[in-house]
Amino acid sequence: MEHFHLVEIQKRLPYANWRRIHLFNEICFGEKTGVPDPSGDTGYMYAHTLRHLEEGCVILVQKISKM
């Protein structure tokens, strides 16, 4: 999800719920950037995005486990 996706979701929610929606990279890596989109790109980019998501999911599970 990229920032413009976040904005589109926020448009459909009451303002009180906006703080509940976060970007994957923001939660996992502390970055306000979108996940790389490999659509129409090379196999390398698909593999890179997969590794990025897998690494982020590991971090996400660790953070949830500490709650």
C-alpha positions in Angstrom: 0.0 0.0 0.0 1.3 3.4 -0.9 0.4 6.8 0.6 -2.3 7.5 -2.0 -4.0 4.2 -0.9 -3.9 5.4 2.7 -5.6 8.6 1.7 -8.3 6.7 -0.3 -9.0 4.5 2.7 -9.1 7.5 5.1 -11.7 9.2 2.8 -14.1 6.3 3.5 -13.7 6.3 7.3 -14.8 8.6 10.0 -11.9 10.9 11.0 -11.8 9.2 14.5 -10.6 6.0 12.8 -7.8 7.5 10.6 -5.1 6.8 13.3 -5.9 3.1 12.9 -4.7 2.8 9.4 -0.9 2.6 8.8 1.5 1.8 5.9 3.2 -1.6 6.1 6.7 0.0 5.9 5.8 2.5 8.6 4.9 -0.3 11.1 7.7 -2.7 10.1 10.6 -0.4 9.2 9.7 3.0 10.5 9.6 4.5 7.0 6.7 6.4 5.4 7.3 4.8 2.0 5.3 2.3 0.0 6.1 -1.3 -0.6 8.0 -1.6 -3.9 5.5 -2.5 -6.7 6.9 -5.1 -9.0 4.0 -5.0 -11.5 5.3 -5.4 -15.0 8.9 -5.4 -13.8 11.6 -8.1 -13.9 11.8 -11.3 -11.9 14.5 -9.6 -9.8 12.0 -6.9 -8.7 9.4 -9.6 -7.8 12.0 -11.4 -5.7 13.1 -8.2 -4.1 9.6 -7.3 -3.1 9.0 -10.8 -1.8 12.1 -10.6 0.4 11.0 -7.1 1.6 7.5 -8.4 2.6 8.9 -11.5 4.3 11.3 -9.4 6.3 8.6 -7.0 7.3 6.3 -9.8 8.3 9.0 -11.2 10.6 9.4 -7.8 12.2 5.6 -7.4 12.5 5.2 -10.8 14.2 8.0 -9.8 16.7 6.3 -6.5 17.5 2.9 -8.2 18.0 4.5 -10.9 20.2 5.8 -8.1 22.5 2.4 -6.6 23.0 
